[in-house]
Amino acid sequence: MKELQLAEIKQIETEILKKFDAFCSENGIRYFLSNGTLLGSVKYKGFIPWDDDIDVLMPREDYERLINSYVSEGDMKLLCREHDNNYLFPFAKLTDTTTVIKGQTALKNYECGVHMDIFPIDGWSDDVDQAERDADLLHKYVAQCGLSISKFGKGRTFLRTVIKNLLILFTRIKTYRRCFEQLYKKTAESIHSQTNNCGCVVWAVYGKHEVIPSHVFSDVIHVEFEGGRFPAPVGFDLYLRSLYGDYEKDPPVEKQKTHHSFKAYKL
């Protein structure tokens, strides 16, 4: 197998997004660029230079329509819990089947290649304080899931290295499947329907910052990404500021690196 370089991974991911966009357009399914993909489109009209993520958000009803209607064929396959009990994540991935990635414990029970992540939008409590408490709690469970599939390694200091590896050891003793099951349970308790606050409840990486006013997603605008135009939430500025603060500033150079630990290969 040939190991893929960052530029090659980005090219494959862009093609996945184009095929996904075509399917959604043909079937009247709504979605928005999100997270670092949206940030990259706004700042760079493409990928964040040092990263390789493609993330999208979909209203829950559209997410379920996608799960129920998408037929995996050719070089594209939709991975989700509804289709495969071995799949752990509480969100879907659209993967290129001509590639494979290695190095993630949570992916070892099924084949996953270079992919994009597809997150449902769900409602938080109308009470903002309660919603933020729920989101911060779910963030802790997401972090625990992340540790359970992480590799032992070095931290920035000796103390951080010891703490990090002890936490990874603890979550591995619990087993990553148990970590994910606890996340599913807490997520189900936190989801509300038709509220004034919404966001990515199932994978609340940013904790309380994932609590977004629903009007942010009330309409679509189109933004440029890697030479194409794709839908973004009309309130993209508020969304990005909630997640990243002053997103117009670049992070320090030492933080300009991808958070992925896996390697990708062409079959």
C-alpha positions as CSV (number, residue, x, y, z in Angstrom):
1,M,0.0,0.0,0.0
2,K,1.1,3.5,-0.7
3,E,1.1,6.0,2.2
4,L,-0.8,9.1,1.3
5,Q,0.6,12.6,2.0
6,L,-1.4,15.5,3.4
7,A,-2.1,17.0,-0.1
8,E,-3.3,13.7,-1.4
9,I,-5.6,13.2,1.6
10,K,-7.1,16.7,1.1
11,Q,-7.7,16.0,-2.6
12,I,-9.6,12.7,-1.8
13,E,-11.6,14.4,0.9
14,T,-12.6,17.2,-1.4
15,E,-13.9,14.6,-3.9
16,I,-15.9,12.9,-1.1
17,L,-17.5,16.3,-0.3
18,K,-18.4,16.9,-3.9
19,K,-20.1,13.6,-4.2
20,F,-21.9,14.1,-0.9
21,D,-23.0,17.5,-2.0
22,A,-24.4,16.1,-5.3
23,F,-26.4,13.4,-3.4
24,C,-27.8,16.0,-0.9
25,S,-28.8,18.4,-3.8
26,E,-30.5,15.6,-5.7
27,N,-32.5,14.5,-2.7
28,G,-33.3,17.8,-1.0
29,I,-31.2,17.0,2.0
30,R,-29.9,20.0,4.0
31,Y,-26.4,20.3,5.4
32,F,-23.8,22.9,6.4
33,L,-20.0,23.0,6.4
34,S,-19.0,23.1,10.0
35,N,-16.1,23.2,12.5
36,G,-12.7,23.5,10.9
37,T,-14.0,23.0,7.4
38,L,-16.2,26.1,7.8
39,L,-13.4,28.0,9.4
40,G,-11.1,27.1,6.5
41,S,-13.6,28.1,3.9
42,V,-14.1,31.5,5.6
43,K,-10.4,32.3,6.1
44,Y,-8.7,30.4,3.3
45,K,-11.4,29.4,0.9
46,G,-10.3,25.8,1.5
47,F,-8.7,23.6,4.0
48,I,-6.9,25.1,7.0
49,P,-3.4,24.8,5.7
50,W,-2.1,22.4,8.4
51,D,-5.2,20.3,8.8
52,D,-7.2,17.7,6.8
53,D,-10.7,17.6,8.2
54,I,-14.0,17.8,6.4
55,D,-16.9,18.1,8.8
56,V,-20.5,18.9,8.1
57,L,-23.6,19.4,10.3
58,M,-27.1,18.2,9.3
59,P,-30.5,18.9,11.0
60,R,-31.5,15.7,12.7
61,E,-34.4,15.0,10.3
62,D,-32.1,15.4,7.3
63,Y,-29.4,13.2,9.0
64,E,-32.0,10.4,9.4
65,R,-33.1,10.8,5.8
66,L,-29.4,10.4,4.7
67,I,-28.9,7.3,6.9
68,N,-32.1,5.7,5.5
69,S,-31.6,6.6,1.8
70,Y,-27.9,6.6,1.1
71,V,-26.9,3.4,-0.8
72,S,-23.2,2.6,-0.4
73,E,-21.8,1.7,-3.8
74,G,-18.7,2.1,-6.0
75,D,-15.9,3.8,-4.1
76,M,-18.1,5.5,-1.4
77,K,-19.5,3.9,1.8
78,L,-21.6,5.4,4.6
79,L,-20.5,4.2,8.0
80,C,-22.9,4.6,10.9
81,R,-24.2,2.7,14.0
82,E,-27.6,2.1,12.2
83,H,-25.8,0.1,9.6
84,D,-23.1,-1.6,11.6
85,N,-23.2,-2.6,15.3
86,N,-19.4,-2.6,15.3
87,Y,-19.2,1.1,14.5
88,L,-18.7,3.1,17.6
89,F,-19.1,6.7,16.8
90,P,-22.4,8.5,17.4
91,F,-22.2,10.2,14.0
92,A,-21.7,9.0,10.5
93,K,-18.6,8.9,8.2
94,L,-18.6,8.9,4.4
95,T,-15.5,7.0,3.5
96,D,-13.5,6.3,0.3
97,T,-13.2,2.6,-0.1
98,T,-10.1,2.7,-2.2
99,T,-8.2,3.9,0.8
100,V,-7.6,2.7,4.4
101,I,-6.5,4.4,7.5
102,K,-4.5,2.7,10.3
103,G,-3.8,3.7,13.9
104,Q,-7.2,4.2,15.6
105,T,-8.4,1.6,18.1
106,A,-12.1,2.5,17.5
107,L,-11.7,1.7,13.8
108,K,-10.2,-1.8,14.1
109,N,-13.5,-3.7,13.7
110,Y,-14.4,-2.4,10.3
111,E,-12.7,-0.9,7.3
112,C,-12.5,2.9,7.1
113,G,-10.6,4.9,4.6
114,V,-10.1,8.6,4.1
115,H,-13.4,10.2,5.0
116,M,-15.6,13.1,6.0
117,D,-17.5,13.3,9.3
118,I,-21.3,14.0,9.3
119,F,-22.8,15.3,12.6
120,P,-26.5,15.6,13.4
121,I,-27.8,18.9,14.8
122,D,-29.9,18.3,17.9
123,G,-31.6,20.6,20.4
124,W,-30.3,21.6,23.8
125,S,-32.4,22.7,26.7
126,D,-34.1,26.1,26.2
127,D,-32.5,27.1,29.5
128,V,-29.1,28.3,28.4
129,D,-27.4,27.6,31.7
130,Q,-28.8,24.0,31.8
131,A,-27.8,23.5,28.2
132,E,-24.2,24.6,28.9
133,R,-24.0,22.3,31.9
134,D,-25.2,19.4,29.8
135,A,-22.7,20.3,27.0
136,D,-19.8,20.5,29.5
137,L,-20.7,17.1,30.9
138,L,-20.9,15.6,27.5
139,H,-17.6,17.1,26.6
140,K,-16.1,15.1,29.5
141,Y,-17.5,11.9,28.1
142,V,-16.3,12.7,24.6
143,A,-12.8,13.4,26.0
144,Q,-13.0,10.0,27.8
145,C,-13.9,8.3,24.5
146,G,-11.0,10.1,22.8
147,L,-8.5,8.9,25.5
148,S,-9.8,5.4,25.2
149,I,-8.7,5.2,21.6
150,S,-5.5,7.2,22.0
151,K,-1.9,6.0,22.0
152,F,0.4,6.4,24.9
153,G,2.8,9.3,24.3
154,K,4.6,12.3,25.5
155,G,3.1,15.5,26.9
156,R,4.7,18.9,27.0
157,T,6.2,18.2,30.4
158,F,7.1,15.1,32.4
159,L,4.1,15.7,34.7
160,R,1.7,16.1,31.7
161,T,3.2,12.9,30.2
162,V,2.5,10.9,33.4
163,I,-1.0,12.3,33.8
164,K,-1.9,11.7,30.1
165,N,-0.7,8.1,30.1
166,L,-2.4,7.3,33.4
167,L,-5.7,8.7,32.0
168,I,-5.3,6.6,28.8
169,L,-4.5,3.5,30.9
170,F,-7.7,4.2,33.1
171,T,-10.0,4.5,30.0
172,R,-8.4,1.4,28.4
173,I,-9.1,-0.6,31.6
174,K,-12.7,0.6,31.3
175,T,-12.6,-0.4,27.6
176,Y,-13.4,2.0,24.8
177,R,-16.7,0.3,24.2
178,R,-17.9,1.1,27.7
179,C,-16.8,4.7,27.3
180,F,-18.8,5.1,24.2
181,E,-21.9,3.4,25.7
182,Q,-21.8,5.9,28.6
183,L,-21.6,8.7,26.1
184,Y,-24.7,7.4,24.2
185,K,-26.6,7.2,27.4
186,K,-25.8,10.7,28.5
187,T,-26.4,12.1,25.0
188,A,-29.9,10.6,24.9
189,E,-30.7,12.3,28.2
190,S,-29.5,15.7,26.9
191,I,-31.3,15.9,23.5
192,H,-34.4,18.1,23.3
193,S,-36.6,18.8,20.3
194,Q,-37.6,22.1,18.7
195,T,-35.7,24.4,21.1
196,N,-34.1,27.8,20.8
197,N,-30.6,26.3,21.3
198,C,-29.1,23.6,19.1
199,G,-25.7,22.2,18.1
200,C,-23.7,19.0,18.0
201,V,-25.0,17.3,21.1
202,V,-23.7,13.8,20.2
203,W,-20.0,14.8,20.0
204,A,-19.7,18.0,22.1
205,V,-16.0,18.5,21.6
206,Y,-16.2,22.2,22.5
207,G,-18.4,21.7,25.6
208,K,-20.7,24.7,26.3
209,H,-19.4,26.5,23.2
210,E,-21.5,23.9,21.2
211,V,-24.7,25.6,22.5
212,I,-25.7,27.7,19.5
213,P,-28.8,29.8,19.0
214,S,-31.1,27.9,16.5
215,H,-31.5,31.0,14.2
216,V,-27.8,30.5,13.2
217,F,-29.0,27.5,11.1
218,S,-32.3,29.1,9.9
219,D,-31.0,29.6,6.4
220,V,-28.1,28.8,4.0
221,I,-25.5,30.9,2.3
222,H,-22.8,29.4,0.0
223,V,-19.1,29.7,0.6
224,E,-16.1,28.8,-1.4
225,F,-14.1,25.7,-0.5
226,E,-11.3,24.2,-2.6
227,G,-12.7,25.7,-5.9
228,G,-16.3,24.7,-5.2
229,R,-19.2,26.4,-3.5
230,F,-21.0,24.7,-0.6
231,P,-23.7,25.5,2.0
232,A,-22.8,27.2,5.3
233,P,-25.2,28.4,8.1
234,V,-26.4,32.0,7.6
235,G,-25.1,32.8,11.1
236,F,-21.7,31.4,10.4
237,D,-19.9,34.3,12.2
238,L,-21.7,33.7,15.5
239,Y,-21.2,29.9,15.1
240,L,-17.4,30.3,14.6
241,R,-17.0,32.8,17.4
242,S,-18.8,30.5,19.7
243,L,-16.5,27.6,18.9
244,Y,-13.2,29.4,18.4
245,G,-13.5,33.0,19.8
246,D,-11.6,35.4,17.7
247,Y,-11.3,33.0,14.8
248,E,-9.7,35.6,12.5
249,K,-6.4,35.2,14.3
250,D,-4.2,32.2,13.5
251,P,-3.2,30.0,16.5
252,P,0.5,30.0,17.6
253,V,2.8,28.2,15.2
254,E,3.3,25.3,17.7
255,K,-0.5,24.6,17.5
256,Q,-0.7,24.6,13.8
257,K,-0.8,20.9,13.3
258,T,-3.5,18.2,12.6
259,H,-5.0,16.5,15.6
260,H,-5.2,13.1,13.7
261,S,-2.8,10.4,14.7
262,F,-3.6,7.9,12.0
263,K,-1.9,7.2,8.6
264,A,-3.8,6.8,5.4
265,Y,-2.9,4.5,2.5
266,K,-4.1,3.9,-1.1
267,L,-5.1,0.3,-1.7
